[in-house]
């Protein structure tokens, strides 16, 4: 049965465009809402309406919600470049290459960390949603480096709590355009979905608390190599924060990087690497720490920059 909802226009949405107001009301992307309106799945006072029509407080909405996406299955895969840094009964720590997602998701047909682990015969815990069991944190598809996956239920519970309580040490290296001033500091700026681009995030008033600490390791003529410590872990946090400072990660065209510099350095993605991950082991609480070397494309970009 379709999920049909009938409700009056809330006072707080009066005067807004229909597509923007419904996106806020339903927690869906504006693109999804626009598709619903175009398909006739949104009626205002019993009749179809245009995306740009204004919402009025005395109107009645009838909304047919889209079917929820079915979770994609985990398929065993052979993933070139993915290496296991450490494994025991509770955790596996991997070095994730570029172009690999953490877990299956609707619309993603490429390799995943969970698919690679299944291909290696490494069973993860059954804790978590079916398509992302064992996943306690994620790296962007275009970000490389250290990632931990839970193999036992106690590890899943302990690591999820550690990330939530911010007791995990997450250290990244990022090559950003120009020279941040000051050369070391903290960026404390809330992040939420970009107001006009569904696939991007942005610094937005009222967004979720997001805190990034950084220091400069090397300053090159056109760029700076930074060490970044994440206090929070929002989607695209490093990329968004440095783009907001007008120092986007080199190669990150999504967030406004100069394509000329990225092309000169042979980069086809953002220069961002999860360098070190440290946490209390879920078995006995001892502190463990794992480090990943730079992958070939990032190391080559630094070589092309030359001496600082």
PyMOL commands that set and color helices and strands:
alter all, ss='L'
color gray80, all
select helices_A, chain A and resi 11-13+18-26+30-38+113-119+130-132+153-164+237-244+253-255+259-264+296-305
alter helices_A, ss='H'
color red, helices_A
select strands_A, chain A and resi 3-8+42-44+47-48+60-65+83-87+91-96+144-150+169-177+184-188+191-193+201-203+211-219+223-230+272-280+287-291
alter strands_A, ss='S'
color yellow, strands_A
deselect
rebuild
show_as cartoon
